[in-house]
């Protein structure tokens, strides 16, 4: 039993010695906006985008999954959803058009052997 406890303790200490510290999200003022880079727990970038100085989402925001694949591209103006957004899910792309922060149109595309098929 004592050997088991010693092995467990050593394993625990070794694991904590090599564990990663969470990367801190970054916020950098660039003129009239704040550039944000948000991270997953594994240190990979989760989102990039901008805030206005009064803390509203602004411009293009890009989201990534935990292994670095792009999952979404969004656009904001003074905190409102605007323009065309894209959502990537495997071989499917959803295009969502916003008007006055409301969904105006949704289009789906499937990618098969480098051919895009609109649904």
N, C-alpha and C positions, 0 to 999 in steps of 0.2 A: 504494500500500500504506500509505503514511504517513497519507493522508487517511482511509482505512478505520480505522486504529488510533485516530486522533483522534476520529472519530465514535463508535466503540465506547466509548472512555474517557468521553466526554461523556455518552453514553447510560447507562453504568453509574453514573456519579456522580449524574445526574439521578434515576435510578431509586432509588438508595439514599437520596437526600434526601427522597423522598416515601414511602418505605416505612413501614409502620406498626410501631410497637413493640408486642410482644405484651402484652395486658392481663394483669396479674397476678391470679391467683385471690385471692378475698377470704375471710377467716375472721374472724368477729367474735363474741366471747363475749357471749351474751345470757342472763344468769341461769345456769341449769344446763345449757345447751346452747351449741354453737358453730354459728352460722349460716354456711353455706358458699355461695359463688357462684363457680362455675367457668366459664371462658370458652374459646371456640373461638379458634383462631389469628387469625381475622378480627375479634375483639373482641366478637362476639355471645355472649350467655349460652348456655352448654352445659348446665349443671345448677344447680339450687338445692336446698338441703336443709339438714339439721342433723346434727351429731355430738353424742354425749354427751361429757362431759369426759374419759372414758377411751377416746375415739376410736372409738366404735361408731356406726354409722348409726342415725338416730333420726327418727321422724316421716315427713312427706311429702317425697319427692324428686321433682322434675320435671325431665325432660330435654328439650332442644330441639336441632333440627338447626342447621346453620351459617347458615341464613337466618331463624331465629327461630320455626319451626313446632314446636309441641309434639309430641314423639315418644313420651313415656312419663310415666306418673304411678305412683310406687311408694310403698310404706309399710313402715317398719321400726320395730321395738321392740327396743331394746338390741342392735342388730346383726342381728336375725332378721327374715326376710321375713314380713310379716303382711298380713291383709286382702285387699282387691281391688286389683289393679294393672291399669293400662290401657296398651295399646300401640297407637299410631296409625300406620298405614301407608297413605297415600293415602286411598282411600274405605273402608278396612277398620279396624275397631277390634277388638282382642283383649282380652278381659277374663279375667284370670288370678286365681283365688282361692288364697291360700296358707293353710296350717295347719301350724304348727310348722316353718316355713321350707321346706315341701314343697308342690308344686303339688297342690291338691285338685280343681280344676275349671278347664277352659278353655272359653270361649265366644267365638265370632267373630260380628261384626256387619258387614254391608255397608251403606253409606249410598248410596242412589240417589234423586236428586231429593227430598231432605228426608224420605225414608222409610227407616226403619231395618229391615233384614231380619236376623233371627237365624238363624244356621246351626246 
